C-alpha cells in the first residue's frame, strides 16, 4: 500500500515538469507543421493561404537540397570518425602517469567550452587566413603557396573546425571509460605475453564500446543542427559547396523571408534526425544494454 502511494506521489510531483516540457516542445513543432502547409512570406504578408505539400515539393526540387543533405551527412560522419579515433588515442595518451597530468587534461578539454562562432572565427583568422594565418606562414616557409582552405576545401574545413570543438567531449567520455578498466586485466594479459596492440584490441577496445556508443549518439544529435560555424566562416559557399540542411533552412527563413518553405525544411530536418537516430539505436544503441 505504501509503495503504491509513494509511486502516485512521485508521479504527481513529476507531472508539472513533464507537462511544461511537453508543451514547450509540442507547441513550436505544431506551429512549424502548420506553417509548412501554408504560404507565408514576410515580404508579402497579405498573400497567405493553404498550399498543401507545395512547400515540401519545392524543397525536394530545389537544386541545393540534395547537396545540402549530402553535406549534412558528410559533416556528421566526418566529425564522428575524427572525434572517436583521435579521442580514443588522446584518452590513451593522457591516461598515462606523467608530470602535470591534471593540467594536460584541462588543456585537452578546454576547446569544448569555446562558443562555436568564436571557435570558427579563431580558426578562420588565426589558422586558415590565406595571408596572415599560421598555415599560410608554414606553407610559405616551406616554399609553397598558401592553401585557400575556405574557398578550395570549404566542407573539409568546416568538418575540421567542428571536430576540434567536439574532440574534447569525446576524449572526456572515453577517458572516463578507460579509467574504469581494471588494471588487473591488463597486467594478466601482459603476463600471458600479449603485446600492446593485442591488449588494446581484445581488452581496452571492447571495454570502451559502450562509451563510444554514447559519444556517437550524443554527437549525432547536435551535429545534425550545426549552423554557427558555417555562418561564421563560409556562409554556405562558395556557391552551395558547404550548405547544410540547417543553413538552407536559415536562408529561406531569414534571407528569403519565406516562413512556409523554411517550416517545411524544418519538418524535413526533424524527420531526418529521427531516421538517423532510429538506425543508430538499432545499429549501435544495443551496446547500451550490454
C-alpha positions as CSV (number, residue, x, y, z in Angstrom):
1,X,0.0,0.0,0.0
2,X,2.8,2.4,0.9
3,X,4.6,1.5,-2.3
4,X,1.6,2.4,-4.4
5,X,1.1,5.7,-2.6
6,X,4.7,6.5,-2.9
7,X,4.6,5.9,-6.7
8,X,1.5,8.0,-7.0
9,X,3.0,10.9,-5.1
10,X,6.2,10.7,-7.2
11,X,4.1,10.8,-10.4
12,X,2.2,13.8,-9.1
13,X,5.4,15.7,-8.3
14,X,7.0,14.9,-11.7
15,X,3.8,15.7,-13.7
16,X,4.1,19.5,-13.8
17,X,7.7,19.4,-15.2
18,X,6.7,16.8,-17.7
19,X,3.7,18.8,-18.8
20,X,5.7,22.0,-19.1
21,X,8.4,20.2,-21.1
22,X,5.8,18.6,-23.4
23,X,4.1,21.9,-24.1
24,X,7.5,23.6,-24.6
25,X,8.3,21.0,-27.3
26,X,4.9,20.3,-28.9
27,X,3.8,23.9,-29.4
28,X,6.7,25.0,-31.6
29,X,6.6,21.7,-33.5
30,X,2.8,22.1,-34.1
31,X,3.3,25.7,-35.3
32,X,6.1,24.6,-37.6
33,X,4.0,21.8,-39.1
34,X,1.0,24.3,-39.5
35,X,3.1,26.9,-41.4
36,X,4.8,24.3,-43.6
37,X,1.4,23.8,-45.3
38,X,0.8,27.5,-45.8
39,X,2.0,30.3,-48.0
40,X,3.6,32.7,-45.5
41,X,6.2,35.2,-46.7
42,X,7.2,38.2,-44.6
43,X,7.7,40.4,-47.6
44,X,4.1,39.9,-48.7
45,X,2.1,39.2,-45.6
46,X,-1.2,39.9,-47.4
47,X,-0.6,36.8,-49.6
48,X,-1.5,33.8,-47.4
49,X,-3.3,30.6,-47.9
50,X,-3.2,26.8,-47.7
51,X,-0.8,25.4,-50.2
52,X,-0.7,21.7,-49.1
53,X,2.6,20.0,-49.9
54,X,3.9,22.7,-52.3
55,X,6.5,23.9,-49.8
56,X,7.8,20.3,-49.4
57,X,7.8,19.8,-53.1
58,X,9.8,23.0,-53.6
59,X,12.4,21.8,-51.1
60,X,12.8,18.4,-52.7
61,X,13.1,20.0,-56.2
62,X,15.5,22.8,-55.0
63,X,18.9,22.4,-56.7
64,X,20.7,22.8,-53.4
65,X,18.6,20.4,-51.4
66,X,20.4,17.1,-52.2
67,X,23.8,18.7,-51.9
68,X,22.8,20.2,-48.6
69,X,21.5,16.8,-47.4
70,X,24.8,15.1,-48.5
71,X,26.9,17.8,-46.8
72,X,24.9,17.4,-43.6
73,X,25.5,13.6,-43.5
74,X,29.2,14.1,-44.6
75,X,29.6,16.6,-41.7
76,X,28.1,14.2,-39.2
77,X,30.1,11.2,-40.5
78,X,33.4,13.0,-40.8
79,X,33.3,14.6,-37.3
80,X,32.3,11.3,-35.7
81,X,35.2,9.4,-37.3
82,X,37.7,12.1,-36.4
83,X,36.5,12.6,-32.8
84,X,36.1,8.9,-32.0
85,X,39.5,7.8,-33.4
86,X,41.5,10.8,-32.1
87,X,39.5,10.9,-28.9
88,X,40.5,7.2,-28.2
89,X,44.2,7.9,-29.0
90,X,44.3,11.1,-26.8
91,X,42.5,9.3,-24.0
92,X,45.1,6.5,-24.1
93,X,47.9,9.1,-24.0
94,X,46.7,11.3,-21.2
95,X,45.7,8.3,-19.1
96,X,49.5,7.6,-18.7
97,X,51.1,8.7,-15.5
98,X,53.1,11.8,-16.5
99,X,54.1,15.0,-14.7
100,X,51.4,17.7,-14.9
101,X,48.7,15.3,-15.9
102,X,45.9,17.4,-14.4
103,X,47.0,20.5,-16.3
104,X,47.3,18.4,-19.5
105,X,43.8,17.1,-19.2
106,X,42.4,20.6,-18.6
107,X,44.2,21.9,-21.8
108,X,42.7,19.0,-23.8
109,X,39.2,19.6,-22.6
110,X,39.3,23.5,-22.8
111,X,38.2,23.8,-26.5
112,X,34.8,22.3,-25.7
113,X,34.0,25.5,-23.7
114,X,34.7,27.9,-26.5
115,X,31.5,29.1,-28.2
116,X,31.1,27.8,-31.8
117,X,31.1,31.2,-33.6
118,X,34.2,32.2,-31.6
119,X,36.0,28.9,-32.4
120,X,35.1,29.3,-36.1
121,X,36.4,32.9,-36.1
122,X,39.7,31.8,-34.4
123,X,40.3,29.1,-37.0
124,X,39.3,31.4,-39.9
125,X,41.5,34.3,-38.9
126,X,44.4,32.7,-36.9
127,X,44.9,29.4,-38.8
128,X,43.3,29.4,-42.2
129,X,43.7,33.0,-43.3
130,X,45.5,32.9,-46.7
131,X,47.8,35.8,-45.8
132,X,48.1,36.1,-42.0
133,X,47.2,32.6,-40.9
134,X,49.6,30.2,-39.3
135,X,49.1,27.6,-42.0
136,X,49.9,30.2,-44.7
137,X,53.1,31.1,-42.9
138,X,54.1,27.5,-42.6
139,X,53.4,26.9,-46.3
140,X,55.4,30.0,-47.3
141,X,58.3,28.9,-45.0
142,X,58.4,25.6,-46.9
143,X,58.3,27.3,-50.3
144,X,54.7,26.5,-51.2
145,X,51.7,28.7,-52.0
146,X,49.2,29.2,-49.2
147,X,46.1,27.0,-49.4
148,X,42.8,28.8,-49.6
149,X,41.0,26.4,-47.2
150,X,37.6,28.0,-47.0
151,X,37.5,28.6,-50.8
152,X,39.1,25.3,-52.0
153,X,38.0,22.9,-49.3
154,X,35.1,24.5,-47.6
155,X,33.3,21.4,-46.3
156,X,36.5,19.8,-45.1
157,X,37.5,23.0,-43.3
158,X,34.1,23.1,-41.5
159,X,34.5,19.4,-40.6
160,X,37.9,20.2,-39.2
161,X,36.7,23.1,-37.1
162,X,33.7,21.2,-35.7
163,X,35.9,18.2,-35.0
164,X,38.2,20.4,-32.9
165,X,35.3,21.6,-30.9
166,X,33.8,18.2,-30.2
167,X,37.1,16.3,-29.7
168,X,37.4,17.3,-26.0
169,X,33.9,15.9,-25.3
170,X,34.7,12.5,-26.9
171,X,38.1,12.4,-25.2
172,X,36.5,13.1,-21.8
173,X,33.9,10.4,-22.2
174,X,36.4,7.8,-23.5
175,X,38.9,8.7,-20.8
176,X,36.3,8.1,-18.1
177,X,35.6,4.7,-19.6
178,X,39.3,3.9,-19.9
179,X,39.9,4.7,-16.2
180,X,37.1,2.3,-15.2
181,X,39.0,-0.6,-16.7
182,X,40.6,-2.9,-14.2
183,X,44.3,-2.8,-14.2
184,X,44.4,-6.4,-13.2
185,X,43.1,-7.5,-16.6
186,X,45.8,-5.6,-18.4
187,X,48.5,-7.0,-16.0
188,X,47.2,-10.5,-16.5
189,X,47.2,-10.1,-20.3
190,X,50.8,-8.7,-20.2
191,X,52.0,-11.6,-18.1
192,X,50.4,-14.0,-20.6
193,X,52.6,-12.4,-23.3
194,X,50.0,-10.1,-25.0
195,X,51.6,-7.1,-26.6
196,X,50.2,-3.6,-26.5
197,X,48.2,-4.0,-29.8
198,X,46.6,-7.2,-28.6
199,X,45.7,-5.7,-25.2
200,X,44.1,-2.8,-27.0
201,X,42.2,-4.9,-29.4
202,X,40.9,-7.6,-27.1
203,X,40.6,-5.8,-23.8
204,X,40.6,-2.0,-24.0
205,X,38.5,-1.5,-27.1
206,X,35.7,-3.9,-26.1
207,X,35.6,-2.2,-22.7
208,X,35.2,1.2,-24.4
209,X,32.5,0.1,-26.8
210,X,29.7,1.4,-24.6
211,X,31.4,4.8,-24.2
212,X,32.0,5.1,-28.0
213,X,28.3,4.3,-28.5
214,X,27.3,7.2,-26.1
215,X,29.7,9.6,-27.9
216,X,28.2,8.7,-31.3
217,X,24.6,9.0,-30.2
218,X,25.1,12.4,-28.4
219,X,27.3,14.0,-31.0
220,X,25.0,13.0,-33.8
221,X,22.0,14.7,-32.2
222,X,23.9,18.0,-32.0
223,X,25.9,17.7,-35.3
224,X,22.7,17.5,-37.3
225,X,22.0,21.1,-36.3
226,X,25.4,22.6,-36.9
227,X,25.0,26.2,-38.0
228,X,27.2,28.8,-36.3
229,X,30.5,27.5,-37.7
230,X,29.2,27.7,-41.3
231,X,27.6,31.1,-40.8
232,X,30.8,32.5,-39.4
233,X,33.2,31.1,-42.0
234,X,31.8,30.1,-45.4
235,X,28.2,31.3,-45.3
236,X,27.3,28.1,-47.2
237,X,29.7,28.8,-50.0
238,X,31.4,29.0,-52.3
239,X,28.1,28.7,-54.1
240,X,26.5,25.9,-52.2
241,X,29.6,23.8,-51.6
242,X,29.2,24.0,-47.7
243,X,25.5,24.5,-47.4
244,X,23.9,22.1,-45.0
245,X,20.2,21.5,-44.3
246,X,20.1,23.8,-41.3
247,X,21.8,26.5,-43.2
248,X,19.5,26.1,-46.2
249,X,16.5,26.5,-43.8
250,X,18.2,29.6,-42.4
251,X,18.5,31.1,-45.9
252,X,14.8,30.5,-46.5
253,X,13.6,31.9,-43.2
254,X,16.0,34.9,-42.8
255,X,17.3,35.8,-46.2
256,X,14.3,34.9,-48.4
257,X,11.8,35.6,-45.6
258,X,9.8,32.6,-46.7
259,X,8.5,31.1,-43.4
260,X,6.4,28.4,-45.2
261,X,9.3,26.9,-47.0
262,X,11.6,27.2,-44.0
263,X,9.0,25.4,-41.9
264,X,8.8,22.6,-44.4
265,X,12.6,22.4,-44.3
266,X,12.4,22.2,-40.5
267,X,10.0,19.3,-40.6
268,X,12.2,17.5,-43.1
269,X,15.1,18.0,-40.8
270,X,13.2,16.6,-37.8
271,X,12.2,13.6,-39.9
272,X,15.8,13.1,-41.0
273,X,17.1,13.4,-37.4
274,X,14.6,10.7,-36.3
275,X,15.6,8.4,-39.1
276,X,19.3,8.7,-38.3
277,X,18.5,8.3,-34.5
278,X,16.5,5.2,-35.3
279,X,19.2,3.4,-37.3
280,X,21.8,4.4,-34.7
281,X,19.8,3.0,-31.9
282,X,19.1,-0.2,-33.9
283,X,22.7,-0.5,-35.1
284,X,24.8,0.5,-32.0
285,X,22.4,1.5,-29.3
286,X,22.1,-2.1,-28.2
287,X,25.5,-1.8,-26.6
288,X,24.0,0.5,-24.0
289,X,22.2,-2.5,-22.6
290,X,25.2,-4.8,-22.7
